[in-house]
Amino acid sequence: MRVDDFLAEVDKAFDGDPRTSAPLDPTFERIAATVNGYTSANELAVLNAAARVMPADECYLEVGSYKGRSMCAAVQGVTDKTFYVVENYLEFGMQGQEARAELEDNLRTHAAHADVRLIEGNCFSLLRRPGLVDRPVGVYFYDGEHTGLSHYLALGIIEPWLADEAIILVDDATYPMVSGAHEDFISRHPQWRVERRWDAETKGDPRWANGLHALSFRRDAATARGSDEPWDVRWRRLAYLSSLGPGQKAAWKAIHRFPELIPLAKKLYPSKKASSID
Ligand SMILES: C[S@@+](CC[C@H](N)C(=O)[O-])C[C@H]1O[C@@H](n2cnc3c(N)ncnc32)[C@H](O)[C@@H]1O
């Protein structure tokens, strides 16, 4: 995936500077108004621009679909490409089967023309599984859980799967813990850089929700395919799998059983509820 093609396609999708203008195509406003979710029309237009210019021998991989808003938008006008969704149905009190049914229903309505493949489970376990996707990832959209550790790991764990040149879109990037995590990661991994920052000016900004950053990756000899997992990624992955991941799972289950814990959870964990149409 050529990073320059993506940047040019984003410019074409907006009526002026994307930071201060709306997408030209009204489809994204319509999807934001009809599919429950947390991504804004501007963010949806950027995801779609990435999908449009991605070569067909690469794939688009999203972590965190919720009810499918972002994926429904990404595939608009794109018929010949492969899209993967990784979702563990953990957050927001979603019950597995019920949540999946709603996601599938939205994909049937808005994405029936596209090849969208659902993979159920925790991305940090799944992305260590050989053969999970059938081609290099040209576009990666991370919209999963938001802790500094998860965001750092979200970049480290995808690197082996990426195409030699790839675009990585990180949602909620205006949160300091999110941008801090990718800046920290990039300082140790010079193959990565931040290409664009579309930041939220207010909490729940109508244009950019909680902000979206576009990162790029360009493979070099140090990141050749088959390289060992770097130590900074390895220890975080092991820490996540042994404590943070199971702890969060237990916390979400407890919140579902005891809704009186919600105010406490909101203090401990940044909420995106403001931008949902629920
Ligand atoms: C903010 S929502 C995604 C919103 C969606 N992209 C949209 O456009 O509305 C985050 C989703 O990520 C999922 N999630 C969180 N952590 C995850 C993980 N480690 N692996 C897979 N899915 C995860 C949650 O279950 C939740 O549905």
The ligand as an SDF file (V2000), in Angstrom:
LIG
                    3D

 27 29  0  0  0  0  0  0  0  0999 V2000
  -15.0740    1.5470   20.5350 C   0  0  0  0  0  0  0  0  0  0  0  0
  -15.6560    0.0290   20.0800 S   0  0  0  0  0  0  0  0  0  0  0  0
  -15.4520    0.0170   18.3500 C   0  0  0  0  0  0  0  0  0  0  0  0
  -16.3080    1.0140   17.6430 C   0  0  0  0  0  0  0  0  0  0  0  0
  -16.4580    0.7650   16.1560 C   0  0  0  0  0  0  0  0  0  0  0  0
  -15.1980    0.7410   15.4590 N   0  0  0  0  0  0  0  0  0  0  0  0
  -17.3930    1.7910   15.5430 C   0  0  0  0  0  0  0  0  0  0  0  0
  -17.1050    2.2960   14.4390 O   0  0  0  0  0  0  0  0  0  0  0  0
  -18.4220    2.0620   16.1550 O   0  0  0  0  0  0  0  0  0  0  0  0
  -14.4100   -1.0430   20.6380 C   0  0  0  0  0  0  0  0  0  0  0  0
  -14.6890   -2.5080   20.3650 C   0  0  0  0  0  0  0  0  0  0  0  0
  -13.4570   -3.2050   20.5170 O   0  0  0  0  0  0  0  0  0  0  0  0
  -13.7060   -4.4700   21.0910 C   0  0  0  0  0  0  0  0  0  0  0  0
  -12.4350   -4.8650   21.7220 N   0  0  0  0  0  0  0  0  0  0  0  0
  -11.8260   -4.2600   22.7750 C   0  0  0  0  0  0  0  0  0  0  0  0
  -10.6720   -4.8740   23.0650 N   0  0  0  0  0  0  0  0  0  0  0  0
  -10.5410   -5.8810   22.1700 C   0  0  0  0  0  0  0  0  0  0  0  0
   -9.5440   -6.8790   21.9660 C   0  0  0  0  0  0  0  0  0  0  0  0
   -8.4680   -6.9600   22.7680 N   0  0  0  0  0  0  0  0  0  0  0  0
   -9.6980   -7.7640   20.9380 N   0  0  0  0  0  0  0  0  0  0  0  0
  -10.8010   -7.6880   20.1390 C   0  0  0  0  0  0  0  0  0  0  0  0
  -11.7840   -6.7690   20.3010 N   0  0  0  0  0  0  0  0  0  0  0  0
  -11.6540   -5.8680   21.2870 C   0  0  0  0  0  0  0  0  0  0  0  0
  -14.8570   -4.2010   22.0690 C   0  0  0  0  0  0  0  0  0  0  0  0
  -15.6110   -5.3700   22.3560 O   0  0  0  0  0  0  0  0  0  0  0  0
  -15.6740   -3.1340   21.3400 C   0  0  0  0  0  0  0  0  0  0  0  0
  -16.7550   -3.6840   20.6260 O   0  0  0  0  0  0  0  0  0  0  0  0
  1  2  1  0
  2  3  1  0
  2 10  1  0
  3  4  1  0
  4  5  1  0
  5  6  1  0
  5  7  1  0
  7  8  2  0
  7  9  1  0
 10 11  1  0
 11 12  1  0
 11 26  1  0
 12 13  1  0
 13 14  1  0
 13 24  1  0
 14 15  1  0
 14 23  1  0
 15 16  2  0
 16 17  1  0
 17 18  1  0
 17 23  2  0
 18 19  1  0
 18 20  2  0
 20 21  1  0
 21 22  2  0
 22 23  1  0
 24 25  1  0
 24 26  1  0
 26 27  1  0
M  CHG  2   2   1   9  -1
M  END
$$$$
